[in-house]
Amino acid sequence: LIEGTALNNLDKAQSASLYPCGRELLSFPEPLKLVVLGATGSIGRQTLEIVRENPNRFQVVALSCHGRVLELEHELTLLAAACPDSPTPLVAVTDAAARITASGMTGLSKYLLGHGPAALVEAVEAPDEVHVVVNGVVGAAGLEPTLAAARRGVRIALANKESLVVGGDLVRREILAHGAEILPVDSEHSAMAQCLSGRTESELHRLILTASGGPFRLTNAADLANVTLEEVLNHPTWNMGPKITVDSATLMNKGLEIIEAHHLFGVPYDRIDVLVHPGSYVHSFVEFVDGALLAQLGTPDMKLPIQYAINGEKHWPLSGGRLDLLQVGSLSFEKPDYERFPCLGLARQAGLAGGSATITLNGANEVAVAALLEHKIRYSDIPRIIEEVLSTESVGTVDSLPDALEFDSLARQAAEAVVARLA
Ligand SMILES: NC(=O)c1ccc[n+]([C@@H]2O[C@H](COP(=O)([O-])OP(=O)(O)OC[C@H]3O[C@@H](n4cnc5c(N)ncnc54)[C@H](OP(=O)(O)O)[C@@H]3O)[C@@H](O)[C@H]2O)c1
């Protein structure tokens, strides 16, 4: 199965990358009108910080949260204080109970959009003018607004890697049809984009994603069965939301990033490698056809890739730390351990299988991570759950959003059943 479909993937991947490599980017007048999805999360809050530091350059026209409406209200207050000339943005609250709460809050009720996940799409479609959609939603819930942004023909500053893992081909279709563009926010993919600046696709040969190795880089296999949730959430270099922090501990995050890189840059899976780089100074490498290897280095600060994407790939002044190479001293790299971190191999296999396999991988992973965060399962159960679901769910073709949602739902049901058995 994997070998058969790998060839199709290779053909498809080489024919169309999502990233506008060597192409002219969209240009917009200032202030840039932003939609910030996932505004209460780690990416969303850092995006709003950038807006507050540059009140004349950006204007937020819509934002969203899922359940944390008090945090959203706080973000709106900070925004209003820093950008007094900007109108209050439209607000999407996707969790049903939280939306009821929000409808009773004077600061929010007047600006509230509709109910449920559809509110994310409304946040993209309703404002009169939108230039950039920053997608900082976590999980497959980010796919529909990414598709809506593609249909609107705007710039998508994409942090939500799950959009491409679940619907890479669907996103590509809408981007090409509507003249939209995707600029990556994930630091590894942003690093690659920075290395590719001014290049063409034909010069690109191989991508090397760097990985910190997570909190269990040096933990032996036997001890991994007994790690605590607190240890799982203790990432050595990055401070992020809980789901991506768990994914970083299992290395599923790197697996999802392999699939993201495949869709973004149109590079076949056998030319996307992973290197463990514990310091997280090198954010990734690009190898060109002549063997030249370019890297981007920096401190672990997501504001750099966020603002590079929003600004249409321009380096713009940023307060904060600078990398002191003398203090770094030397850079070290290791091979990833596919035995201790099976999620990495599972993600690669799902990518090679193509079709619905990456949707199944992602759905099972989201259920397993949620179960770990709710103390229902152990860390070492995560790859078991995903492997079992991948082996029982058949791989099908994904031609439309309803197809993707159906495969996602089947994967989640299958994973819930395994969680119930293990819990
Ligand atoms: N954090 C980073 O440094 C980083 C780096 C690279 C890539 N990314 C990617 O960026 C995305 C966001 O990560 P994060 O760390 O910012 O996550 P986070 O801190 O957990 O924030 C997630 C955001 O999404 C909202 N949300 C949660 N569930 C939702 C749902 N079902 N429907 C709609 N919105 C929902 C949350 O709302 P509430 O707050 O109301 O729950 C919050 O605003 C992920 O795809 C991640 O892989 C993150």
The ligand as an SDF file (V2000), in Angstrom:
LIG
                    3D

 48 52  0  0  0  0  0  0  0  0999 V2000
    2.6020   27.7920   20.2860 N   0  0  0  0  0  0  0  0  0  0  0  0
    3.6040   27.7640   19.4480 C   0  0  0  0  0  0  0  0  0  0  0  0
    4.6980   28.2500   19.7490 O   0  0  0  0  0  0  0  0  0  0  0  0
    3.4410   27.1160   18.0970 C   0  0  0  0  0  0  0  0  0  0  0  0
    4.5490   26.9820   17.2680 C   0  0  0  0  0  0  0  0  0  0  0  0
    4.3690   26.4450   15.9950 C   0  0  0  0  0  0  0  0  0  0  0  0
    3.1200   26.0160   15.5710 C   0  0  0  0  0  0  0  0  0  0  0  0
    2.0610   26.1360   16.4120 N   0  0  0  0  0  0  0  0  0  0  0  0
    0.7430   25.6660   15.9460 C   0  0  0  0  0  0  0  0  0  0  0  0
   -0.2030   26.7190   16.1370 O   0  0  0  0  0  0  0  0  0  0  0  0
   -1.4770   26.1930   16.4960 C   0  0  0  0  0  0  0  0  0  0  0  0
   -1.9120   26.8170   17.8170 C   0  0  0  0  0  0  0  0  0  0  0  0
   -1.0050   26.4260   18.8260 O   0  0  0  0  0  0  0  0  0  0  0  0
   -0.9720   27.1570   20.2390 P   0  0  0  0  0  0  0  0  0  0  0  0
    0.2170   26.6300   20.9500 O   0  0  0  0  0  0  0  0  0  0  0  0
   -1.1230   28.6230   20.0380 O   0  0  0  0  0  0  0  0  0  0  0  0
   -2.2930   26.5450   20.9120 O   0  0  0  0  0  0  0  0  0  0  0  0
   -3.0750   27.0760   22.2100 P   0  0  0  0  0  0  0  0  0  0  0  0
   -2.2190   27.9580   23.0240 O   0  0  0  0  0  0  0  0  0  0  0  0
   -3.6680   25.8670   22.8270 O   0  0  0  0  0  0  0  0  0  0  0  0
   -4.2400   27.9700   21.5690 O   0  0  0  0  0  0  0  0  0  0  0  0
   -5.2020   27.4030   20.7310 C   0  0  0  0  0  0  0  0  0  0  0  0
   -6.2330   28.4280   20.3070 C   0  0  0  0  0  0  0  0  0  0  0  0
   -7.2460   27.7400   19.5490 O   0  0  0  0  0  0  0  0  0  0  0  0
   -8.5170   27.8690   20.2330 C   0  0  0  0  0  0  0  0  0  0  0  0
   -9.2300   26.5930   20.1100 N   0  0  0  0  0  0  0  0  0  0  0  0
   -9.0630   25.4780   20.8540 C   0  0  0  0  0  0  0  0  0  0  0  0
   -9.9070   24.5130   20.4460 N   0  0  0  0  0  0  0  0  0  0  0  0
  -10.6350   25.0380   19.4350 C   0  0  0  0  0  0  0  0  0  0  0  0
  -11.7030   24.5550   18.6360 C   0  0  0  0  0  0  0  0  0  0  0  0
  -12.1840   23.3050   18.7670 N   0  0  0  0  0  0  0  0  0  0  0  0
  -12.2390   25.3670   17.7060 N   0  0  0  0  0  0  0  0  0  0  0  0
  -11.7660   26.6390   17.5610 C   0  0  0  0  0  0  0  0  0  0  0  0
  -10.7620   27.1570   18.2820 N   0  0  0  0  0  0  0  0  0  0  0  0
  -10.2010   26.3640   19.2210 C   0  0  0  0  0  0  0  0  0  0  0  0
   -8.1790   28.2100   21.6700 C   0  0  0  0  0  0  0  0  0  0  0  0
   -9.2750   28.8740   22.2850 O   0  0  0  0  0  0  0  0  0  0  0  0
   -9.4180   28.8520   23.8950 P   0  0  0  0  0  0  0  0  0  0  0  0
   -8.2120   29.5390   24.4270 O   0  0  0  0  0  0  0  0  0  0  0  0
  -10.6690   29.6210   24.1310 O   0  0  0  0  0  0  0  0  0  0  0  0
   -9.5020   27.4050   24.2720 O   0  0  0  0  0  0  0  0  0  0  0  0
   -6.9460   29.1010   21.4710 C   0  0  0  0  0  0  0  0  0  0  0  0
   -7.3360   30.3870   21.0970 O   0  0  0  0  0  0  0  0  0  0  0  0
   -1.3060   24.6700   16.5510 C   0  0  0  0  0  0  0  0  0  0  0  0
   -1.6700   24.1130   15.3230 O   0  0  0  0  0  0  0  0  0  0  0  0
    0.1980   24.4840   16.7590 C   0  0  0  0  0  0  0  0  0  0  0  0
    0.6730   23.2650   16.2500 O   0  0  0  0  0  0  0  0  0  0  0  0
    2.1840   26.6600   17.6590 C   0  0  0  0  0  0  0  0  0  0  0  0
  1  2  1  0
  2  3  2  0
  2  4  1  0
  4  5  1  0
  4 48  2  0
  5  6  2  0
  6  7  1  0
  7  8  2  0
  8  9  1  0
  8 48  1  0
  9 10  1  0
  9 46  1  0
 10 11  1  0
 11 12  1  0
 11 44  1  0
 12 13  1  0
 13 14  1  0
 14 15  2  0
 14 16  1  0
 14 17  1  0
 17 18  1  0
 18 19  2  0
 18 20  1  0
 18 21  1  0
 21 22  1  0
 22 23  1  0
 23 24  1  0
 23 42  1  0
 24 25  1  0
 25 26  1  0
 25 36  1  0
 26 27  1  0
 26 35  1  0
 27 28  2  0
 28 29  1  0
 29 30  1  0
 29 35  2  0
 30 31  1  0
 30 32  2  0
 32 33  1  0
 33 34  2  0
 34 35  1  0
 36 37  1  0
 36 42  1  0
 37 38  1  0
 38 39  2  0
 38 40  1  0
 38 41  1  0
 42 43  1  0
 44 45  1  0
 44 46  1  0
 46 47  1  0
M  CHG  2   8   1  16  -1
M  END
$$$$
